[in-house]
Amino acid sequence: MLTLDVMNNIRLSRRPIGQVAMATLVLGPNFNFPLRRTRITLEGIENLPKDEPVILAMNHTDRYNYWPFQYRLWRDHKRFTTTWVKGKYFNNKAIERFMVSMANVPVPSRGYLISADAINLLDRPLSEEAYRLLRDALDAGESNTRMVREAAADRGVLGEVLSVFDTARNMLGLDFDPNRQSYFEAMGELFDRMMDRFIQLNFEAFDLGLSILVFPEGTRARRLSEGHTGVAQMALRLGATVVPVGCNGSDHVYPGNSPLARGGNIVYRLGAPLRPDGDLAPFQIAEPFRPFTREAEHKYSANFRGLTDVVMERINALLDARYQRAEGGETLVKGSKRFM
């Protein structure tokens, strides 16, 4: 599971050994296998600044569409990235070690923390009804559990909710005593502490010269969907340049869960860089702020949403028609299951 200790023990490297090993031992032979050759093109590579790390914002069509991009960046341009990934990829110890070696940084979402803590406690996932009740209350900043208990009773999930509210335990690295604080207070503290470490890791990545690869949609979708504001919050906190990237064709090369490419053509188009003193200037925040907090998300919501919309529009313009935004587009992963 992704815990505070796991987050605190992540160490990034200027030359991530996992990316080099993966490219040399797996990706290179796979992409160049004669009967399944994969042709990878980076269009607009001149838009990638040479003298600074940036945030690379890319659409997410399939499970592995960042691997060919990382491969070509390293082989042709000696550039490395750190990638934001879901916390669920740290649920398995072997995969956790692989993710760390690849310089991947887990994003500790509130939904993941609720789900992972419940599995540790109950040895099973929460019901969708109980999960949604807890998630909505946590997102709203609820600290009084009485109303949530009443709603849980009305919906037939009181037993599950009482278990997570009233059981003292180690909550993913945070000692939770229900006599000292409410479940929502503890979960809020856990989220804040994990997010502080997440922000620190992003600063460390930039200090090492690693660009940060982000999928603003937050989940996989063949057609571009709405972007979440995490990319904007981090870009504004880092004072970073954002380079939009449109990925085309990777879903045919990686049609399922297999990490082996079946061959084909992938075209990555890099758009013009969005600089803090240029396209992103209208969204800059003059005073210090703490990303991923309710306070910042409330006070600067227009800045975050506006910057995100600009980035998503630029990505959309870099996509072939079959990947461009469509009204009512369906994401490939839904509900609380996406956290596990």
C-alpha positions as CSV (number, residue, x, y, z in Angstrom):
1,M,0.0,0.0,0.0
2,L,1.0,3.6,-0.5
3,T,1.8,4.9,3.0
4,L,3.5,7.9,4.5
5,D,6.7,5.8,5.0
6,V,6.7,4.8,1.3
7,M,6.3,8.4,0.2
8,N,9.0,9.6,2.5
9,N,11.4,6.8,1.4
10,I,11.2,7.6,-2.4
11,R,14.5,8.8,-3.7
12,L,14.8,10.3,-7.2
13,S,17.9,10.1,-9.4
14,R,19.2,12.3,-12.2
15,R,19.6,9.2,-14.3
16,P,16.8,6.8,-13.2
17,I,18.2,3.3,-13.4
18,G,14.8,1.8,-14.1
19,Q,14.3,3.9,-17.2
20,V,17.7,3.0,-18.6
21,A,17.2,-0.7,-17.9
22,M,13.7,-0.8,-19.2
23,A,14.7,1.0,-22.4
24,T,17.8,-1.2,-23.0
25,L,16.5,-4.6,-22.0
26,V,12.8,-4.5,-22.8
27,L,11.6,-1.5,-24.9
28,G,14.4,-1.4,-27.5
29,P,14.2,-5.1,-28.4
30,N,10.4,-5.0,-28.3
31,F,10.0,-1.9,-30.5
32,N,12.6,-3.1,-33.0
33,F,11.4,-6.8,-33.3
34,P,11.1,-7.3,-37.0
35,L,7.6,-8.8,-37.1
36,R,6.2,-6.3,-34.5
37,R,8.2,-3.1,-35.3
38,T,7.1,0.0,-33.5
39,R,7.8,3.3,-35.2
40,I,7.9,6.2,-32.7
41,T,8.0,9.8,-34.0
42,L,8.4,13.0,-31.9
43,E,7.0,15.9,-34.0
44,G,7.8,19.4,-32.7
45,I,10.7,18.2,-30.5
46,E,12.2,21.7,-31.0
47,N,9.5,22.9,-28.7
48,L,11.1,21.1,-25.8
49,P,13.3,23.7,-24.0
50,K,16.9,22.4,-23.8
51,D,18.0,24.3,-20.8
52,E,15.3,23.7,-18.3
53,P,13.0,20.9,-17.0
54,V,9.4,21.3,-17.8
55,I,6.0,19.8,-17.1
56,L,4.9,17.6,-20.0
57,A,1.1,17.4,-20.2
58,M,-0.1,14.4,-22.3
59,N,-3.4,12.7,-23.1
60,H,-3.7,9.1,-21.8
61,T,-5.1,6.7,-24.3
62,D,-3.8,3.5,-22.9
63,R,-1.9,1.9,-20.0
64,Y,1.6,2.3,-21.4
65,N,1.6,5.3,-23.7
66,Y,4.3,7.1,-21.8
67,W,6.9,4.3,-22.4
68,P,7.6,4.9,-26.1
69,F,7.8,8.7,-25.3
70,Q,10.3,8.2,-22.5
71,Y,12.3,5.7,-24.7
72,R,12.6,8.2,-27.6
73,L,13.5,11.1,-25.2
74,W,16.3,9.1,-23.7
75,R,17.7,7.4,-26.9
76,D,17.6,10.5,-29.0
77,H,17.8,13.4,-26.6
78,K,19.3,12.1,-23.3
79,R,16.3,13.4,-21.4
80,F,14.6,11.7,-18.4
81,T,11.3,12.3,-16.8
82,T,9.4,11.5,-13.6
83,T,5.8,10.5,-14.2
84,W,2.8,11.0,-11.9
85,V,1.1,7.7,-11.4
86,K,-1.9,6.5,-9.3
87,G,-1.3,5.3,-5.8
88,K,-2.7,1.9,-6.6
89,Y,0.5,1.0,-8.5
90,F,2.2,0.9,-5.1
91,N,-0.1,-1.7,-3.7
92,N,2.3,-4.5,-4.7
93,K,5.8,-4.5,-3.3
94,A,7.5,-5.7,-6.5
95,I,5.6,-3.1,-8.6
96,E,6.4,-0.4,-6.0
97,R,10.1,-1.1,-6.4
98,F,9.8,-1.0,-10.2
99,M,7.9,2.3,-10.0
100,V,10.5,3.9,-7.8
101,S,13.3,2.8,-10.1
102,M,11.4,4.4,-13.0
103,A,11.3,7.7,-11.0
104,N,7.5,7.5,-11.0
105,V,5.9,9.6,-8.3
106,P,2.5,8.4,-6.8
107,V,-0.3,10.9,-6.5
108,P,-2.0,10.4,-3.1
109,S,-5.6,11.2,-4.0
110,R,-8.4,11.4,-1.3
111,G,-10.2,8.6,-3.1
112,Y,-7.2,6.3,-2.9
113,L,-6.6,7.0,0.8
114,I,-10.2,6.2,1.7
115,S,-10.2,2.9,-0.4
116,A,-6.7,1.7,0.7
117,D,-7.4,2.4,4.4
118,A,-10.7,0.5,4.2
119,I,-9.1,-2.5,2.6
120,N,-6.5,-2.6,5.3
121,L,-9.2,-2.4,8.0
122,L,-11.9,-4.6,6.5
123,D,-9.9,-6.9,4.2
124,R,-12.2,-5.9,1.4
125,P,-13.1,-2.8,-0.6
126,L,-15.9,-0.5,0.6
127,S,-19.3,-0.8,-1.1
128,E,-19.8,1.9,-3.7
129,E,-22.5,3.5,-1.6
130,A,-20.2,3.7,1.5
131,Y,-17.3,4.9,-0.6
132,R,-19.3,7.7,-2.2
133,L,-20.7,8.8,1.1
134,L,-17.3,9.1,2.7
135,R,-15.7,10.7,-0.4
136,D,-18.3,13.3,-0.8
137,A,-18.1,14.2,2.9
138,L,-14.3,14.4,2.8
139,D,-14.3,16.5,-0.4
140,A,-16.7,18.9,1.3
141,G,-14.4,19.3,4.3
142,E,-16.8,17.5,6.7
143,S,-15.5,17.0,10.3
144,N,-18.7,16.2,12.2
145,T,-19.5,12.5,11.7
146,R,-23.1,12.7,13.0
147,M,-24.8,13.6,9.7
148,V,-22.7,11.1,7.8
149,R,-23.8,8.3,10.3
150,E,-27.4,9.2,9.8
151,A,-27.0,9.2,6.0
152,A,-25.2,5.8,6.2
153,A,-28.1,4.3,8.2
154,D,-30.5,5.6,5.6
155,R,-28.5,4.0,2.8
156,G,-27.9,0.7,4.5
157,V,-24.1,1.0,5.0
158,L,-23.9,2.0,8.7
159,G,-21.8,-1.0,9.6
160,E,-19.1,-0.2,7.2
161,V,-19.1,3.5,8.1
162,L,-19.0,2.8,11.9
163,S,-16.0,0.5,11.4
164,V,-13.9,3.2,9.7
165,F,-15.1,5.9,12.1
166,D,-14.7,4.1,15.4
167,T,-11.7,1.7,15.0
168,A,-8.3,2.9,16.3
169,R,-5.6,1.9,13.8
170,N,-2.5,2.9,11.9
171,M,-4.1,4.7,8.9
172,L,-1.5,4.3,6.1
173,G,1.2,5.6,8.4
174,L,-0.8,7.9,10.6
175,D,-1.9,6.8,14.0
176,F,-5.7,7.3,14.2
177,D,-7.4,7.5,17.6
178,P,-11.1,8.1,17.3
179,N,-11.2,9.5,20.8
180,R,-8.8,12.2,19.8
181,Q,-9.9,13.2,16.3
182,S,-12.7,12.4,13.9
183,Y,-12.2,10.1,10.9
184,F,-12.4,13.1,8.6
185,E,-9.9,15.1,10.5
186,A,-7.4,12.2,10.5
187,M,-8.0,11.5,6.8
188,G,-7.5,15.2,6.0
189,E,-4.2,15.3,8.0
190,L,-3.0,12.1,6.2
191,F,-3.8,13.7,2.8
192,D,-2.1,16.9,3.7
193,R,1.1,15.2,4.9
194,M,1.3,13.0,1.8
195,M,0.6,15.9,-0.5
196,D,3.4,17.9,1.2
197,R,5.8,15.1,0.4
198,F,4.4,14.8,-3.2
199,I,5.1,18.5,-3.8
200,Q,8.6,18.2,-2.3
201,L,9.3,15.3,-4.7
202,N,8.3,17.5,-7.7
203,F,10.7,20.2,-6.5
204,E,13.4,17.5,-6.2
205,A,12.7,16.3,-9.7
206,F,13.2,19.8,-11.1
207,D,16.4,20.3,-9.1
208,L,17.7,17.0,-10.7
209,G,16.8,18.2,-14.2
210,L,13.9,15.7,-14.6
211,S,10.9,16.9,-16.5
212,I,7.6,15.9,-15.0
213,L,5.2,13.9,-17.2
214,V,1.5,14.4,-16.2
215,F,-1.8,13.0,-17.6
216,P,-4.2,15.8,-16.7
217,E,-7.3,13.6,-17.4
218,G,-6.4,11.5,-14.4
219,T,-7.5,8.3,-16.1
220,R,-7.4,6.6,-19.5
221,A,-9.7,7.7,-22.3
222,R,-9.3,7.2,-26.1
223,R,-10.9,10.6,-26.7
224,L,-9.6,13.6,-24.7
225,S,-11.7,14.3,-21.7
226,E,-11.7,17.2,-19.2
227,G,-8.5,17.8,-17.4
228,H,-8.1,17.9,-13.6
229,T,-6.4,21.0,-12.1
230,G,-3.4,19.2,-10.5
231,V,-1.2,20.1,-13.4
232,A,-2.1,23.8,-13.1
233,Q,-1.5,23.8,-9.3
234,M,1.9,22.3,-9.7
235,A,2.9,24.4,-12.6
236,L,2.0,27.6,-10.7
237,R,3.7,26.4,-7.5
238,L,6.9,25.5,-9.4
239,G,6.8,28.5,-11.7
240,A,7.2,25.9,-14.5
241,T,6.9,25.9,-18.3
242,V,4.2,23.5,-19.6
243,V,4.7,21.7,-22.9
244,P,1.5,20.1,-24.2
245,V,2.0,16.7,-25.9
246,G,-0.6,14.9,-28.1
247,C,-0.2,11.1,-28.3
248,N,-1.6,9.4,-31.4
249,G,-1.7,5.7,-32.1
250,S,-0.4,4.2,-28.9
251,D,-3.7,2.5,-28.1
252,H,-3.3,0.4,-31.2
253,V,0.2,-0.6,-30.2
254,Y,-0.9,-1.3,-26.6
255,P,-4.5,-2.5,-27.0
256,G,-4.8,-4.3,-23.7
257,N,-3.0,-5.0,-20.5
258,S,0.1,-6.5,-22.0
259,P,3.3,-4.4,-21.6
260,L,4.6,-5.8,-24.9
261,A,4.0,-3.6,-27.9
262,R,2.4,-5.4,-30.8
263,G,3.9,-3.0,-33.4
264,G,2.6,0.0,-35.3
265,N,3.0,3.8,-35.5
266,I,3.0,6.2,-32.6
267,V,3.2,9.9,-33.2
268,Y,3.8,12.3,-30.3
269,R,3.3,16.0,-31.2
270,L,4.9,18.5,-28.9
271,G,3.2,21.9,-28.9
272,A,4.7,25.3,-28.3
273,P,5.8,25.8,-24.6
274,L,3.4,27.6,-22.3
275,R,5.7,29.8,-20.2
276,P,4.9,31.5,-16.9
277,D,5.7,35.0,-18.4
278,G,3.8,34.2,-21.6
279,D,0.6,32.1,-22.2
280,L,0.4,31.3,-18.5
281,A,0.9,34.9,-17.2
282,P,-2.8,35.6,-16.7
283,F,-3.1,32.7,-14.2
284,Q,0.0,33.4,-12.1
285,I,-0.5,33.8,-8.3
286,A,1.5,36.5,-6.7
287,E,1.4,35.3,-3.1
288,P,2.7,32.0,-1.7
289,F,0.1,29.2,-1.7
290,R,-0.1,25.6,-0.8
291,P,-1.3,23.4,-3.7
292,F,-4.0,20.7,-3.3
293,T,-5.6,22.3,-0.2
294,R,-9.3,23.2,-0.1
295,E,-8.2,26.8,0.7
296,A,-6.1,27.1,-2.4
297,E,-8.6,25.2,-4.6
298,H,-11.4,27.6,-3.4
299,K,-9.4,30.9,-3.5
300,Y,-7.7,30.2,-6.8
301,S,-10.1,28.0,-8.6
302,A,-10.4,30.4,-11.6
303,N,-6.6,30.4,-12.0
304,F,-6.4,26.6,-11.8
305,R,-9.3,26.0,-14.1
306,G,-8.3,28.6,-16.6
307,L,-4.7,27.3,-16.9
308,T,-5.9,23.7,-17.2
309,D,-8.4,24.6,-19.9
310,V,-5.6,26.3,-21.9
311,V,-3.4,23.2,-21.6
312,M,-6.2,20.8,-22.6
313,E,-7.1,23.0,-25.7
314,R,-3.4,22.8,-26.7
315,I,-3.3,19.1,-26.3
316,N,-6.5,18.7,-28.3
317,A,-5.0,20.6,-31.2
318,L,-2.1,18.1,-31.3
319,L,-4.4,15.1,-31.7
320,D,-5.7,13.2,-34.7
321,A,-9.4,13.6,-35.1
322,R,-10.2,10.2,-33.5
323,Y,-8.5,11.2,-30.3
324,Q,-9.9,14.7,-30.0
325,R,-12.4,15.8,-27.4
326,A,-15.9,14.6,-27.9
327,E,-18.9,15.7,-25.8
328,G,-20.0,13.0,-23.4
329,G,-16.8,11.0,-24.0
330,E,-16.5,7.9,-21.9
331,T,-13.4,7.3,-19.7
332,L,-12.2,3.7,-19.6
333,V,-12.0,3.4,-15.8
334,K,-14.7,4.5,-13.4
335,G,-15.8,4.5,-9.7
336,S,-13.8,3.5,-6.7
337,K,-12.3,0.5,-8.5
338,R,-9.9,2.9,-10.3
339,F,-8.0,3.3,-7.0
340,M,-7.4,-0.4,-6.5
